């Protein structure tokens, strides 16, 4: 983990961004004691269209008793 001050981060920003890209944790500490972190943003895959109703059919099974009260919560159910 790299810890730097705000002035140091301003001077070393390209180096710190490369470190974050490699997976390192970078924390920037202000003179007030607050700490900030640099994190990479990953690109999201493009949407492939509008989901259609029923498109997940067969991917999972809902048990018959899925809406029954849980045994461990019976005392709270009154």
NORQUI-V204509 format. One record per residue. RES is the residue in one small letter. SS is DSSP state (alpha for helix, beta for strand, coil for the rest). D_CENTER is the distance of its C-alpha to the mean C-alpha in Angstrom with 1 decimal. Layout:
BEGIN
res:RES ss:SS d_center:D_CENTER
res:RES ss:SS d_center:D_CENTER
END
This chain:
BEGIN
res:x ss:coil d_center:19.1
res:x ss:beta d_center:20.8
res:x ss:beta d_center:21.8
res:x ss:beta d_center:23.7
res:x ss:beta d_center:25.3
res:x ss:alpha d_center:24.9
res:x ss:alpha d_center:28.2
res:x ss:alpha d_center:27.4
res:x ss:alpha d_center:24.1
res:x ss:alpha d_center:26.1
res:x ss:alpha d_center:28.6
res:x ss:alpha d_center:26.2
res:x ss:alpha d_center:23.4
res:x ss:alpha d_center:24.0
res:x ss:alpha d_center:24.1
res:x ss:alpha d_center:20.9
res:x ss:alpha d_center:19.1
res:x ss:alpha d_center:20.6
res:x ss:alpha d_center:19.4
res:x ss:alpha d_center:15.8
res:x ss:alpha d_center:16.4
res:x ss:coil d_center:17.9
res:x ss:coil d_center:14.9
res:x ss:coil d_center:16.4
res:x ss:coil d_center:14.9
res:x ss:beta d_center:16.8
res:x ss:beta d_center:17.5
res:x ss:beta d_center:19.9
res:x ss:beta d_center:22.2
res:x ss:coil d_center:24.3
res:x ss:coil d_center:27.9
res:x ss:coil d_center:27.0
res:x ss:coil d_center:24.8
res:x ss:coil d_center:21.4
res:x ss:beta d_center:18.7
res:x ss:beta d_center:16.2
res:x ss:beta d_center:13.9
res:x ss:beta d_center:13.7
res:x ss:coil d_center:10.7
res:x ss:coil d_center:11.3
res:x ss:coil d_center:10.4
res:x ss:coil d_center:10.9
res:x ss:coil d_center:13.4
res:x ss:coil d_center:12.9
res:x ss:coil d_center:15.9
res:x ss:coil d_center:18.6
res:x ss:coil d_center:19.3
res:x ss:coil d_center:22.3
res:x ss:coil d_center:24.0
res:x ss:coil d_center:24.2
res:x ss:coil d_center:23.6
res:x ss:coil d_center:26.9
res:x ss:coil d_center:27.8
res:x ss:coil d_center:28.4
res:x ss:coil d_center:26.4
res:x ss:coil d_center:24.7
res:x ss:coil d_center:28.1
res:x ss:coil d_center:28.6
res:x ss:coil d_center:25.1
res:x ss:coil d_center:24.9
res:x ss:coil d_center:27.6
res:x ss:coil d_center:27.6
res:x ss:coil d_center:30.0
res:x ss:coil d_center:33.0
res:x ss:coil d_center:32.3
res:x ss:coil d_center:28.6
res:x ss:coil d_center:29.7
res:x ss:coil d_center:32.0
res:x ss:coil d_center:31.4
res:x ss:coil d_center:29.9
res:x ss:alpha d_center:32.7
res:x ss:alpha d_center:31.0
res:x ss:alpha d_center:30.7
res:x ss:alpha d_center:34.4
res:x ss:alpha d_center:35.7
res:x ss:alpha d_center:33.5
res:x ss:coil d_center:34.6
res:x ss:coil d_center:38.1
END
